[in-house]
Amino acid sequence: MPNIGPTELIIIVVVLILLFGAKKLPDAARSLGRSMRIFKSEVKEMSNDDQPQQPQGQIAPPQQPQQGYWEQPQ
């Protein structure tokens, strides 16, 4: 992978300013930051979904069905 030196960085910044203008660059950077934050949170949420959840307490036993009016008492 090639190394990027200071002259290449200056050229990239100048090209960005020419393409987007000095007024739109802060908005573009802010939008990029928001997008990265959303992306990271979604990736974290997906990795949490893959992990099995630990039971937080005892599971209650199933309840017996209640006798309805259509059933005969035993």
N, C-alpha and C positions, 0 to 999 in steps of 0.2 A: 504494500500500500504506500503510495507516495506521501511524503511529508509536505505539509502546507506551511510555507514560510510567511513572514510578515508582508512581503510584497504581494503574494497571492491573496492574502486576507484583505489588503487595501484594495486590490482590484475587484474582489468580490463585493466589498462594501460600496464601492463607487458604482458598480453595475446595478446593485440593488437600489441605490438612491436614484439612479437614472430611470430604472424600470418603474418603481413605485412612487417615487417622489418623497421628499423629506417629511411631508405631513402624514402620509399614510403608513410609514414604517412603524411608528409606535403602536398604531392600531393593529397592524399585521402581527407584530411581536406579541401583543396582548392576546390576540385571537389564537395564535399558535400556542401560547402558554396555557390558555384555557383548554384547548383541544388535547394537549399532552396530559393535563391533570385529569380530564375525563377519561382518557385512554388508560392511564395508570390505574384509576379507581375501578374501571371495568375489568382490567386484567386481574387485579387483586380479588375482585368479587368472583370472577370465574374460577380462580384457584381455590377460593374458599368453598365454592360449590362442589368441587371435586373431592374434598376431604370429607370423610364420614363424620357425622355429627355424634357427639357423645351424649348418652342419655343424661338428663339433668336430675332425675329422681326415679323413684320406683314407678313402675307402670301398674296402674290399677287393674285388678282382674276383671274379666268381662262380667257384666251384670246379667242375672237371669231374666229372661223376658217376663214381663208382668202378665198376669192372667187377665184376659179381656172378657167381655161379656159373651163372646161367641164360643168360649172354651168351657168345657165341663170341669168342675172341680174333681180332683182325684182322691 
